[in-house]
């Protein structure tokens, strides 16, 4: 058995040589594995590069759309302010051109709403006008002084008749 133990034991030199050979084989296997991974992932790497480019273009498109949205929001705010001013001026014009309307009768925040309130105001004014006219027709007051009627001379005394006649004669001269 002693021979067997001696045959099975390796020297330090043999051990170092086996170690170097195994490390070389491990490095070779690592290189082959790296190459196999590179070949297997090459189509995926191309797709990843393509998707990254697409992602970047989408990011730029999003940025552009956000900028356009902010610009349009600003324009919308300006247009709304302009519309509000125009509606206010239209209301003022309607009230000033219709002296029978008060500002309370003309309401609305759009042109159509103002037009509708003007129609309602016209109806209210028409009803009030008709009511006033019907009341005016019920009480009639003659215009001006009463009609001139000749003086009844039969009720005057003789002296009054003579004085009146002399006064009229002087007027005629």
Secondary structure by P-SEA (a helix, b strand, c coil): caaaaaaacccaaaaaaaaaaaaaaaaaaaaaaaaaaaaaaaaaaaaaaaaaaaaaaaaaaaaaaaaaaaaaaaaaaaaaaaaaaaaaaaaaaaaaacccccccccccccaaaaaaaaaaaaaaaaaaaaaaaaaaaacccccccccccccccccccaaaaaaaaaaaaaaac
